[in-house]
Each structure stands twice: as C-alpha cells, then as structure tokens.
Amino acid sequence: MIYNIWQQISHLSQVMTLEPGDLIVTGTCANVGMTTGKLLQPGDVVRLEIEYLGHIENTVISE
C-alpha cells in the first residue's frame, strides 16, 4: 500500500466523520479480484465476525 492504515484513517477523518462500524475497504493485492472474476457488487453483504465478541454486517452500495 502507498499509505498505511493510520495515514488513511487520518486523512479520512479530516474529510468525513468516521463512525463505529464503518469499514475502510483498501482493496486487495494486484489482480486478486480480476483473476477470479469475483468482485463485490451492490447488494453483496460483507460480514466480519470475531468469535466470542460479535459480528458486523455491511451491505455494498453504489454511489
């Protein structure tokens, strides 16, 4: 990555309000999605779960 996650959070927090549960999608390594043909589409649900802690779900939207 050109900018580490701390730099990205710093920049984003200057131009928008980050709320608990917000996801910052930084992408994948080069060609990962393109080689499989499986890319996130509007309506897809991304779920992150940490055992014994809980989970969060976010639906992909298009702007």
N, C-alpha and C positions, 0 to 999 in steps of 0.2 A: 504494500500500500504506500502511496505517496505520503499520506498524512496518517499518523497513528490515531487510535480511537480517542485519546484525550484531546488531541488537536481538533478532531471532528466535533466532539461534544462542545468544546469551547466555541468553535465557530457557529455551530447550530444554535447554541443558547444565546448568541448575540443577535440572531435574526428571527428567532421564534421561541415560544415558551415550550420547554420540554416538560411533559407530564409523566408521572409514574405509569409504567406500562408502555410508553412509546418505544417503538422499535426503530433502530437506525440500521437500515439494510446497506451493507457495504459491498455486497456482491460476492463473487467467488473468484477463484484463480482463473486465469485466462483460459478460455474455450471450454470450461466445465459445462455450462448450460448448453452451449452451442453444439457440443459433440453428442450430447444425449437427446437434444431436441425437447427437453422438459424444462420449460421456463415458467415462472409464476405468471398467472393470468388473473385479471379481475374476477373476483368471486372465490378464488382459492383461499383456503384458511390455513394460516401458519400457526401451529401450536407449539409452545415451549413448555416443557414440564420438568420440574425438579422434584425428584422423589422425596416424600415427606414434607415438602414445602408448599407445593401447589403448582398451578399451571396458568397460562395466559394464552388467549387466542386472539388473533387479529385477522381480519378479512382484507385481502388485497383489493385496492380500489384503483381506478384510473382517473387522473386529473387532466 
